[in-house]
Amino acid sequence: MVVIVTRPASNGQRLFERIVEHGYHALWWPAFDIGAAPDTGRARQMLARLADYQLAIFVSAHAVRGARALLEGAWPAGTLIGAVGASTRAAIEAELQPDPSLIVTTPEDDQPSGSEAFWRAWQATGHRARRVLILRAEDGRSWLSDRFSEHGAEVEPIAVYTRHSHVLTPGEVEQLSQLIADDKRAAIIFSSTEAVAALDQQVDSRARAWLRKGTAVACHPRIADQLLTNGYKRVVGATFDDDSIIAKLESIESQA
């Protein structure tokens, strides 16, 4: 079995390395390449007005790192920090080092994490936010934005990083061709709904058919739904946690 990791950037590389350490044949083909904010001037201006918002939500660790590169000065004491997922919270603590009491995040026992879990965590605080800033890539997290808007908040998204579909290198294309020729069984790990279409864009129709013969590991129920809609027949669930994903790979291998 070959394991394909589509999670991008440092989190994807870490997961890939851990999977290899567990003895799997693994390939890291990130669904996206991560870059700097598309409009750094606008992003800096909005970050300079953080005190105008009651809540600023980071949707990923990429958003934290992108914002940190543009943020000047200390985090305002009156602005709560939303963290979607455990890895996002860890990045906030490492990069921003705010007062821990400002952070709102999903409890560890609320799995799977994601927008819905963050929304439950926010409601449990009893706080209200008139203005909400969502720090993300150029798009995404519309579900979360809609929930705050429905509850009367003014929601503003700001792109603090870019996310472009990865282009396979000639070496990666050659690897893929060999896997298909050998009819290797694949387990493909998806950590976002957008990654499903992004991976399809990287490969040709023959490769797309081969991927769908494998087992897709979905880190969230919405991702699982997207995979089924896009023609994957074998879809299993995990969480975003590395250990959960590795445990799921062990389960897949034991059932082969």
C-alpha positions as CSV (number, residue, x, y, z in Angstrom):
1,M,0.0,0.0,0.0
2,V,1.2,3.5,-0.8
3,V,0.0,6.4,1.3
4,I,-0.5,9.8,-0.3
5,V,-0.5,12.8,2.0
6,T,-2.2,15.9,0.5
7,R,-1.9,18.1,3.6
8,P,0.3,21.1,2.6
9,A,3.2,23.0,4.2
10,S,4.9,22.1,7.4
11,N,2.0,20.2,8.9
12,G,1.8,18.0,5.8
13,Q,5.6,17.4,5.9
14,R,5.4,16.4,9.6
15,L,2.5,14.0,8.9
16,F,4.4,12.5,6.0
17,E,7.5,12.0,8.0
18,R,5.6,10.4,10.9
19,I,3.9,8.0,8.4
20,V,7.3,7.0,7.0
21,E,8.6,6.4,10.5
22,H,5.8,3.9,11.0
23,G,7.1,1.9,8.1
24,Y,4.7,2.9,5.3
25,H,5.6,3.7,1.7
26,A,4.4,7.3,1.6
27,L,4.4,10.2,-0.8
28,W,3.8,13.8,0.0
29,W,1.8,15.5,-2.8
30,P,0.4,18.6,-1.2
31,A,-3.0,19.7,-2.6
32,F,-1.8,23.3,-2.4
33,D,1.3,25.4,-2.2
34,I,1.1,28.0,0.5
35,G,2.3,31.6,-0.2
36,A,2.2,35.1,1.3
37,A,-0.9,37.3,1.5
38,P,-2.2,38.4,-2.0
39,D,-2.5,42.0,-0.9
40,T,0.0,42.6,2.0
41,G,-0.9,46.3,2.2
42,R,-4.6,45.7,2.8
43,A,-3.8,42.9,5.2
44,R,-1.5,45.1,7.2
45,Q,-4.1,47.8,7.4
46,M,-6.8,45.5,8.7
47,L,-4.5,43.9,11.2
48,A,-3.6,47.4,12.5
49,R,-7.3,47.7,13.4
50,L,-7.6,44.5,15.3
51,A,-8.8,46.4,18.4
52,D,-12.0,47.3,16.3
53,Y,-13.1,43.6,16.4
54,Q,-14.4,41.7,19.4
55,L,-13.2,38.4,17.8
56,A,-10.5,37.5,15.2
57,I,-10.7,33.9,14.0
58,F,-7.7,32.0,12.6
59,V,-8.9,29.2,10.3
60,S,-5.6,27.4,10.2
61,A,-1.9,27.4,11.3
62,H,-1.1,28.9,7.8
63,A,-3.3,31.8,8.7
64,V,-1.5,32.3,12.0
65,R,1.9,32.3,10.3
66,G,0.7,34.6,7.5
67,A,-0.7,37.1,9.9
68,R,2.3,37.0,12.2
69,A,4.5,38.1,9.3
70,L,2.3,41.2,8.9
71,L,1.3,42.0,12.4
72,E,3.0,44.9,14.2
73,G,2.8,45.4,17.9
74,A,1.1,43.4,20.6
75,W,-2.3,41.7,20.3
76,P,-5.0,44.0,21.6
77,A,-6.3,43.0,25.0
78,G,-10.0,43.4,24.0
79,T,-9.9,41.2,21.0
80,L,-10.6,37.5,21.5
81,I,-8.7,35.0,19.4
82,G,-10.6,32.1,17.7
83,A,-8.6,29.0,16.8
84,V,-10.2,26.5,14.5
85,G,-8.5,23.2,15.5
86,A,-5.7,22.1,17.8
87,S,-2.9,22.8,15.3
88,T,-4.2,26.3,14.9
89,R,-4.2,26.9,18.6
90,A,-0.6,25.5,18.9
91,A,0.5,27.9,16.2
92,I,-1.2,30.9,18.0
93,E,0.5,30.0,21.2
94,A,3.9,29.7,19.5
95,E,3.8,32.6,17.1
96,L,1.6,35.2,18.8
97,Q,2.1,34.2,22.5
98,P,-1.1,36.0,23.6
99,D,-2.8,35.9,27.0
100,P,-4.2,32.4,27.1
101,S,-7.5,33.7,28.4
102,L,-8.1,35.4,25.0
103,I,-8.1,32.1,23.1
104,V,-11.4,30.4,22.2
105,T,-11.0,27.0,20.7
106,T,-12.5,23.6,20.4
107,P,-12.3,21.3,23.5
108,E,-10.1,18.3,22.9
109,D,-13.0,15.9,23.4
110,D,-15.1,17.6,20.7
111,Q,-14.1,15.6,17.6
112,P,-14.0,16.0,14.7
113,S,-12.7,19.6,15.0
114,G,-13.6,22.2,12.3
115,S,-16.0,25.1,11.8
116,E,-18.9,23.4,13.5
117,A,-16.9,22.5,16.6
118,F,-15.5,26.0,16.8
119,W,-19.1,27.4,16.6
120,R,-20.2,25.2,19.5
121,A,-17.2,26.3,21.5
122,W,-17.9,30.0,20.8
123,Q,-21.6,29.6,21.8
124,A,-20.5,27.9,25.0
125,T,-18.5,31.0,26.1
126,G,-21.6,33.2,26.2
127,H,-19.7,36.0,24.4
128,R,-21.2,38.1,21.7
129,A,-19.2,39.8,18.9
130,R,-20.5,42.7,16.9
131,R,-17.6,42.6,14.5
132,V,-15.7,39.5,13.5
133,L,-12.5,39.2,11.5
134,I,-11.8,35.9,9.8
135,L,-8.2,35.4,8.8
136,R,-7.9,32.9,6.0
137,A,-6.7,32.4,2.4
138,E,-8.6,34.0,-0.5
139,D,-11.7,31.9,0.2
140,G,-13.1,29.3,2.5
141,R,-14.9,29.0,5.8
142,S,-18.2,30.4,4.4
143,W,-20.2,28.2,6.8
144,L,-18.6,29.9,9.8
145,S,-19.0,33.3,8.4
146,D,-22.7,32.6,7.7
147,R,-23.3,31.5,11.3
148,F,-21.9,34.8,12.8
149,S,-23.8,36.8,10.2
150,E,-27.0,35.1,11.1
151,H,-26.5,36.1,14.7
152,G,-26.1,39.8,13.8
153,A,-22.3,40.1,13.6
154,E,-20.5,42.1,10.9
155,V,-18.1,39.6,9.4
156,E,-15.0,40.6,7.4
157,P,-12.6,38.1,5.9
158,I,-9.0,39.0,5.2
159,A,-6.6,36.9,3.1
160,V,-3.3,36.6,5.0
161,Y,-1.9,33.8,2.8
162,T,-2.4,32.3,-0.6
163,R,-3.3,28.8,-1.5
164,H,-2.6,27.6,-5.1
165,S,-3.1,24.1,-6.5
166,H,0.2,22.2,-6.4
167,V,1.7,21.3,-9.8
168,L,3.3,17.8,-9.9
169,T,7.0,17.8,-10.7
170,P,8.3,15.6,-13.6
171,G,9.6,13.2,-10.9
172,E,6.2,13.0,-9.2
173,V,4.5,12.4,-12.5
174,E,6.9,9.5,-13.1
175,Q,6.3,8.1,-9.7
176,L,2.5,8.3,-10.3
177,S,2.8,6.5,-13.6
178,Q,4.8,3.7,-12.0
179,L,2.2,3.3,-9.2
180,I,-0.6,3.0,-11.8
181,A,1.4,0.5,-13.9
182,D,2.1,-1.6,-10.8
183,D,-1.6,-1.3,-9.8
184,K,-0.5,-0.3,-6.3
185,R,-3.3,0.1,-3.7
186,A,-3.5,3.6,-2.4
187,A,-4.6,5.3,0.8
188,I,-5.1,9.1,0.2
189,I,-5.3,11.5,3.1
190,F,-7.5,14.5,2.7
191,S,-7.6,17.3,5.3
192,S,-9.9,19.8,3.5
193,T,-12.8,19.6,1.1
194,E,-11.0,21.9,-1.4
195,A,-8.1,19.3,-1.6
196,V,-10.4,16.8,-3.3
197,A,-10.8,19.0,-6.4
198,A,-7.2,20.3,-6.2
199,L,-5.8,16.8,-6.4
200,D,-7.9,16.0,-9.4
201,Q,-6.6,19.1,-11.1
202,Q,-3.0,17.8,-10.7
203,V,-3.5,14.5,-12.6
204,D,-5.0,13.1,-15.7
205,S,-8.2,11.0,-16.1
206,R,-6.2,7.7,-15.8
207,A,-4.7,8.8,-12.5
208,R,-8.1,10.1,-11.2
209,A,-9.6,6.6,-11.9
210,W,-6.7,4.9,-10.1
211,L,-7.1,7.2,-7.0
212,R,-10.8,6.3,-6.8
213,K,-9.8,2.6,-6.6
214,G,-8.0,3.3,-3.4
215,T,-9.2,4.2,0.1
216,A,-9.7,7.9,1.0
217,V,-9.1,9.0,4.5
218,A,-11.3,12.0,5.4
219,C,-10.4,14.1,8.4
220,H,-13.9,15.6,8.7
221,P,-17.4,14.4,7.8
222,R,-17.8,17.3,5.3
223,I,-14.7,16.0,3.5
224,A,-16.1,12.5,3.5
225,D,-19.3,13.8,1.8
226,Q,-17.2,15.7,-0.8
227,L,-15.2,12.5,-1.6
228,L,-18.4,10.5,-2.1
229,T,-19.8,13.1,-4.3
230,N,-16.6,13.1,-6.4
231,G,-16.7,9.4,-7.0
232,Y,-14.6,7.8,-4.2
233,K,-16.2,4.5,-3.2
234,R,-14.1,3.6,-0.1
235,V,-14.1,6.5,2.3
236,V,-13.1,6.2,6.0
237,G,-13.1,8.8,8.7
238,A,-10.4,10.1,10.9
239,T,-9.7,13.4,12.8
240,F,-7.0,16.0,11.9
241,D,-4.7,14.6,14.6
242,D,-1.7,12.8,13.2
243,D,-2.2,9.8,15.6
244,S,-5.8,9.4,14.5
245,I,-4.7,9.3,10.9
246,I,-1.9,6.7,11.5
247,A,-4.3,4.6,13.5
248,K,-6.7,4.6,10.6
249,L,-3.9,3.6,8.2
250,E,-3.1,0.6,10.5
251,S,-6.8,-0.3,10.4
252,I,-6.9,-0.1,6.6
253,E,-3.8,-2.3,6.3
254,S,-5.1,-4.9,8.7
255,Q,-8.2,-5.3,6.6
256,A,-6.4,-5.7,3.3
